[in-house]
Structures are given as C-alpha cells and as structure tokens.
Amino acid sequence: MRTIEKKTWPELFKKVQNGEKSFDVRLNEFRCKKGDILYLREWDPKTKNYTGRTLKKKVEYVLKTRDLEKFWSKNDIIKRGFIIMSFK
C-alpha cells in the first residue's frame, strides 16, 4: 500500500469532503492500485498556495487505459468528451 499525494481544487475538495464526489480522474503519470491511499491537498489556484486542508481516501478501483479509440472514434471523443460515473 502506497500513499499518493495530489493537489485538488477547492470546489472538488469540498465535494469529496461532503461525500458528493467519490471518484478522481488523473493523467496516468504515477503508479496506483487498489488499496493505495489518495492523499488530497486542497490547492487554491487564485493564490497558488495550499490551503492546509487535506483528505485521505482509500483507492477502491483503478481503470487505466490509453486506447479509448477501442471504444469510441477519435472524432466522437473530441466532439463529446467523457463522462465518468462512480456507483456503489
């Protein structure tokens, strides 16, 4: 089990904190697996500083892919973007 530290903007931090948001989307530029701890540090983009508020969340599921065109065409990806859903 590893701890992975990441910045998060205030509006998203609040949604994780109050339980409204139970997922995170990041570029696949670090190792992460089920059981790791995501350590979120609230970052204020206006002041360009950390606020001092933090959260720790246990990673329950990880989806990694770079072949999205396996599922959708490149034109559809560019035109429509993505929707990410979390569920229990």
C-alpha positions as CSV (number, residue, x, y, z in Angstrom):
1,M,0.0,0.0,0.0
2,R,1.3,3.4,-1.0
3,T,0.2,6.9,-0.3
4,I,-0.2,9.1,-3.3
5,E,-0.3,12.9,-2.8
6,K,-2.2,15.0,-5.2
7,K,-3.5,18.6,-5.5
8,T,-7.2,19.3,-5.7
9,W,-9.1,22.5,-6.3
10,P,-11.4,23.9,-3.6
11,E,-14.7,23.1,-5.4
12,L,-13.7,19.5,-5.9
13,F,-12.2,19.1,-2.5
14,K,-15.5,20.2,-0.9
15,K,-17.4,17.6,-3.0
16,V,-15.1,14.8,-1.9
17,Q,-15.2,16.0,1.7
18,N,-19.1,16.1,1.9
19,G,-19.3,12.7,0.1
20,E,-20.9,14.0,-3.1
21,K,-17.8,13.1,-5.2
22,S,-16.4,9.5,-4.8
23,F,-14.0,9.3,-7.8
24,D,-11.0,11.1,-9.2
25,V,-9.7,11.5,-12.8
26,R,-6.0,12.0,-13.4
27,L,-3.5,11.5,-16.1
28,N,-1.8,8.1,-15.8
29,E,1.6,9.6,-14.8
30,F,2.0,7.7,-11.5
31,R,1.5,4.2,-10.1
32,C,-1.7,3.5,-8.3
33,K,-3.5,0.3,-7.4
34,K,-6.4,-0.8,-5.3
35,G,-5.7,-0.4,-1.6
36,D,-3.4,2.7,-2.0
37,I,-4.2,5.9,-0.2
38,L,-5.0,9.0,-2.1
39,Y,-3.9,12.0,-0.1
40,L,-5.7,15.1,-1.4
41,R,-4.3,18.5,-0.6
42,E,-6.6,21.4,-1.3
43,W,-4.9,23.9,-3.7
44,D,-6.2,27.4,-4.3
45,P,-5.4,28.3,-7.9
46,K,-6.0,32.0,-7.2
47,T,-3.4,32.3,-4.5
48,K,-1.3,29.5,-5.9
49,N,-0.9,28.0,-2.4
50,Y,-2.1,25.0,-0.4
51,T,-5.0,25.9,2.0
52,G,-3.8,23.4,4.6
53,R,-6.9,21.2,4.3
54,T,-6.3,17.6,3.5
55,L,-8.2,14.4,3.0
56,K,-7.2,10.7,2.8
57,K,-9.2,8.2,0.7
58,K,-8.6,4.5,0.1
59,V,-8.5,3.6,-3.6
60,E,-11.1,1.0,-4.3
61,Y,-10.9,0.7,-8.1
62,V,-8.4,1.8,-10.8
63,L,-9.1,1.9,-14.5
64,K,-6.1,2.5,-16.7
65,T,-6.3,2.8,-20.5
66,R,-4.8,4.7,-23.3
67,D,-6.7,3.0,-26.1
68,L,-10.0,4.9,-25.8
69,E,-10.5,4.6,-29.6
70,K,-11.1,0.9,-28.9
71,F,-14.5,2.0,-27.5
72,W,-15.2,5.3,-29.4
73,S,-13.9,7.0,-32.5
74,K,-11.4,9.9,-32.2
75,N,-14.0,12.3,-33.7
76,D,-16.6,11.3,-31.1
77,I,-14.0,11.7,-28.3
78,I,-13.1,15.2,-29.5
79,K,-16.7,16.2,-30.1
80,R,-18.3,14.8,-26.9
81,G,-15.5,14.3,-24.3
82,F,-16.1,11.9,-21.5
83,I,-18.5,11.3,-18.6
84,I,-17.1,9.4,-15.7
85,M,-19.5,7.7,-13.3
86,S,-19.0,6.2,-9.9
87,F,-21.5,3.9,-8.3
88,K,-22.0,1.7,-5.2
